[in-house]
């Protein structure tokens, strides 16, 4: 396009910041690829041939789209710009992430955040399918396409109605719980898979009373004595007087919570900034939440955001 505008290889080369021989070679290579001359070089001024006239509007559109792509990529490479799609565990999204999202938005106000709650097995699929950028899930994760950072180890406990016979004890054996009807996550959730495996290890099967996928529904089902539930410790803090938790023993059960990204997306600046924030502060958020209550964590989050 510069050559068509200038009519001179020398002037066009100066405008493009390349040498005249270099520009000539590029034009000749393009003509060879297209199958004919784009410029008539016989006169004092280089002018378009019929092939060149035909090619020019396509070249203009391609140049415009290339400039738009450069602009879009430039925006993506800014650490305070862009959109991040996050998939997380229900308990993490409900109790721990909101304060971190507020911190991130205050530090990077040009970003847009999208948060969805899913089971870990589903999260891995949407992450590999490029539907989300960052995931917080139940590990371990084994995929050559993903980068995983352990965040914290979380105890699983039994949620019981307050007047249940087992509720009088601070801890119960898994075999005592396995004989009771269970309120469980649906198939496809790592918690459900782990529960089946732990029961099988002690020679028991899961007596499913009802399948759910929301934490508040779990609490209400246990409150209504539909069954008992084995849940992560984070999800059963600050209960009312009608529900209690008991620790599991023989064996005790934990889950590992991990931060996961695709390798090809890990170093996008806005994603990298978000993952650094989560890796640094989510373990603290968890510890504050389960050991001292939400207030200390919310105070710390307010300090970090301020």
C-alpha positions in Angstrom: 0.0 0.0 0.0 2.9 2.4 0.7 4.3 1.7 -2.7 1.0 2.4 -4.4 0.7 5.7 -2.4 4.3 6.9 -3.0 4.8 5.5 -6.6 8.5 5.0 -5.8 10.3 2.1 -4.3 12.8 4.5 -2.6 10.1 6.6 -1.0 8.0 3.6 0.0 11.1 1.9 1.6 11.8 5.1 3.6 8.2 5.3 4.7 8.2 1.6 5.8 11.7 1.8 7.5 13.3 -0.8 5.3 15.9 -0.8 2.6 14.9 -0.4 -1.0 16.4 -3.8 -2.1 14.6 -5.4 0.9 11.2 -3.9 -0.2 11.8 -5.0 -3.8 12.5 -8.6 -2.7 9.3 -8.6 -0.6 7.2 -7.3 -3.5 8.8 -9.9 -5.9 8.1 -12.7 -3.4 4.5 -11.7 -3.1 4.1 -11.4 -6.9 5.6 -14.9 -7.2 3.1 -16.3 -4.7 0.2 -14.6 -6.3 1.2 -15.6 -9.8 1.8 -12.3 -11.6 3.1 -8.7 -11.3 1.4 -6.3 -9.0 3.3 -3.1 -10.2 4.2 -1.8 -13.6 7.8 -0.8 -13.3 8.4 0.5 -16.8 7.6 4.1 -16.2 9.1 6.7 -13.9 6.4 5.9 -11.4 5.5 2.4 -10.1 1.8 1.9 -10.9 -0.6 -0.9 -10.2 -1.3 -3.5 -12.8 -4.8 -5.0 -13.1 -3.6 -7.8 -10.7 -2.5 -5.1 -8.3 -5.8 -3.3 -8.6 -7.6 -6.5 -7.7 -5.3 -7.3 -4.8 -5.3 -3.8 -3.2 -8.7 -3.9 -1.4 -7.8 -7.3 0.1 -4.4 -5.9 1.2 -6.2 -2.9 2.8 -8.6 -5.2 4.8 -5.7 -7.4 5.9 -3.7 -4.4 7.1 -6.7 -3.1 9.0 -7.4 -6.4 10.7 -3.7 -6.8 11.5 -3.7 -3.4 13.2 -6.9 -4.4 15.1 -5.2 -7.6 16.2 -2.1 -5.6 17.4 -4.4 -3.3 19.4 -6.3 -6.3 20.9 -3.1 -8.1 21.9 -1.7 -4.9 23.3 -4.7 -4.6 25.6 -4.4 -8.2 26.6 -0.7 -7.8 27.5 -1.5 -4.9 29.9 -1.6 -6.3 33.5 -4.6 -4.1 34.4 -6.7 -4.9 31.3 -8.6 -7.9 30.1 -11.1 -10.4 31.2 -10.5 -13.4 33.5 -12.9 -16.3 33.7 -12.5 -18.3 36.9 -13.9 -21.6 37.9 -13.8 -22.6 41.5 -15.0 -25.0 44.2 -18.4 -24.0 45.7 -16.9 -23.4 49.2 -14.0 -21.3 47.9 -16.2 -19.2 45.7 -18.8 -18.7 48.4 -16.6 -17.9 51.4 -13.0 -17.1 50.4 -12.8 -15.6 46.9 -15.2 -12.6 47.1 -12.8 -10.5 49.2 -9.9 -11.4 46.9 -11.9 -10.5 43.9 -12.6 -7.1 45.5 -8.9 -6.6 46.2 -8.0 -7.5 42.6 -10.6 -5.1 41.1 -9.3 -2.3 43.2 -5.8 -2.9 42.1 -6.8 -3.5 38.4 -10.1 -1.6 37.8 -9.9 -2.2 34.1 -10.4 -5.9 34.4 -13.6 -7.9 34.1 -14.0 -11.0 36.3 -16.3 -13.9 35.7 -16.8 -16.5 38.4 -18.5 -19.9 38.2 -18.9 -22.7 40.7 -18.3 -26.3 39.5 -17.1 -29.6 40.6 -13.4 -30.4 40.2 -13.8 -32.9 37.4 -16.0 -30.5 35.4 -13.6 -27.7 36.1 -10.7 -29.5 34.5 -12.7 -30.1 31.4 -13.7 -26.5 30.9 -10.1 -25.4 31.6 -8.7 -27.7 28.9 -11.5 -26.6 26.6 -10.4 -22.9 27.1 -13.7 -21.9 28.6 -12.0 -20.6 31.7 -8.6 -19.1 32.4 -8.0 -20.0 36.0 -9.3 -22.8 38.3 -9.3 -23.5 42.0 -10.1 -27.1 42.5 -9.6 -30.3 44.4 -6.3 -32.0 43.5 -4.2 -33.7 42.6 -4.2 -32.6 38.9 -2.3 -34.7 36.4 -2.2 -33.1 32.9 0.8 -32.0 30.8 -1.2 -29.0 29.6 -1.8 -27.6 33.1 0.3 -25.8 35.7 -0.8 -26.5 39.3 0.1 -24.7 42.6 -0.9 -26.3 45.9 -2.8 -23.8 48.1 -3.8 -25.7 51.3 -4.9 -29.0 52.8 -8.4 -29.1 54.1 -10.0 -31.5 56.6 -13.3 -33.1 55.7 -15.9 -33.3 58.6 -19.3 -34.7 59.2 -22.3 -32.4 59.3 -25.0 -33.6 61.7 -28.3 -32.5 63.2 -27.7 -31.1 66.7 -29.7 -33.8 68.4 -28.2 -36.8 66.4 -26.5 -39.4 68.7 -23.1 -38.8 67.0 -23.4 -35.1 67.6 -22.5 -35.5 71.3 -19.0 -36.6 70.3 -16.2 -34.3 68.9 -15.0 -37.1 66.6 -16.5 -40.2 65.0 -15.1 -43.2 63.1 -15.8 -43.3 59.4 -17.4 -46.7 59.8 -20.0 -45.2 62.1 -20.9 -42.6 59.5 -20.9 -45.0 56.6 -23.9 -46.8 57.8 -26.1 -43.7 57.7 -27.9 -42.2 54.7 -25.7 -39.6 53.0 -26.4 -36.3 51.4 -23.8 -36.2 48.6 -22.5 -34.2 45.7 -23.7 -35.3 42.2 -21.7 -37.6 40.0 -18.8 -35.8 38.3 -17.7 -34.0 41.5 -14.3 -35.0 42.9 -15.9 -34.9 46.4 -18.3 -37.6 45.4 -15.6 -39.7 43.8 -13.4 -39.4 46.9 -16.3 -40.3 49.2 -17.0 -43.5 47.2 -13.3 -44.4 47.4 -13.0 -43.8 51.1 -16.1 -45.8 51.9 -14.9 -48.6 49.6 -11.6 -48.7 51.5 -13.4 -49.6 54.7 -15.7 -52.1 53.0 -18.7 -49.9 52.8 -20.9 -48.4 50.1 -22.5 -45.0 50.0 -26.2 -45.0 50.9 -27.3 -42.0 48.8 -30.3 -40.2 50.3 -30.1 -37.2 48.0 -27.7 -35.6 45.5 -27.0 -31.9 45.5 -24.6 -29.3 44.3 -25.1 -26.3 46.6 -23.8 -25.9 50.1 -26.9 -24.3 51.6 -29.0 -27.1 50.3 -26.7 -29.6 52.0 -27.2 -27.8 55.3 -30.9 -27.7 54.9 -31.1 -31.4 54.0 -29.1 -32.3 57.1 -31.2 -29.9 59.2 -34.3 -31.8 58.0 -32.7 -35.1 58.9 -32.7 -36.4 55.3 -29.1 -37.7 55.9 -25.7 -36.7 57.1 -23.0 -35.0 55.0 -19.3 -35.2 54.7 -18.1 -31.7 53.7 -15.0 -29.6 53.6 -14.3 -27.7 56.9 -14.5 -24.3 55.1 -18.1 -25.0 54.2 -19.4 -25.7 57.7 -18.2 -22.7 59.7 -20.5 -20.5 61.8 -23.5 -22.8 61.9 -26.7 -22.3 63.7 -27.5 -24.2 66.9 -29.4 -26.8 65.0 -26.3 -28.2 63.2 -23.0 -29.5 64.5 -19.8 -30.9 63.0 -17.8 -33.9 64.1 -14.2 -34.7 63.1 -13.6 -37.9 61.2 -11.1 -40.5 62.5 -10.0 -44.0 61.6 -9.4 -42.6 59.0 -9.3 -38.9 59.0 -9.9 -37.5 55.5 -8.5 -34.4 53.8 -8.5 -32.8 50.4 -5.9 -30.7 48.7 -7.0 -27.4 47.1 -4.9 -26.3 44.1 -4.7 -23.3 41.8 -4.5 -24.4 38.2 -3.9 -22.7 34.8 -3.2 -23.8 31.3 0.5 -23.6 30.4 -0.2 -21.5 27.3 -2.2 -18.9 29.4 -0.1 -18.8 32.6 2.1 -15.8 31.6 -0.7 -13.6 30.2 -0.1 -10.5 32.4 -3.6 -10.1 33.8 -3.9 -13.8 34.5 -0.4 -13.9 36.0 -1.3 -11.0 38.3 -4.5 -12.7 39.4 -2.8 -16.1 40.1 -0.1 -14.4 42.1 -2.7 -12.7 44.3 -4.6 -16.0 44.8 -1.4 -18.0 45.5 -0.2 -15.5 48.1 -3.5 -14.8 50.0 -6.0 -17.6 49.6 -4.1 -19.9 52.0 -4.3 -17.1 54.6 -8.0 -16.6 53.9 -8.6 -20.3 54.5 -6.7 -20.3 57.7 -8.4 -17.2 59.0 -11.9 -18.5 58.0 -11.7 -21.9 59.7 -9.6 -21.0 62.8 -10.6 -17.5 63.8 -13.8 -16.7 61.9 -14.4 -14.5 58.9 -13.8 -11.2 60.6 -10.0 -11.4 60.8 -9.8 -12.4 57.2 -12.2 -9.6 56.1 -10.2 -7.1 58.1 -7.0 -8.2 56.4 -8.6 -8.1 53.0 -9.8 -4.6 53.6 -6.2 -3.7 54.6 -4.8 -5.2 51.4 -7.3 -3.5 49.3 -6.8 -0.1 51.0 
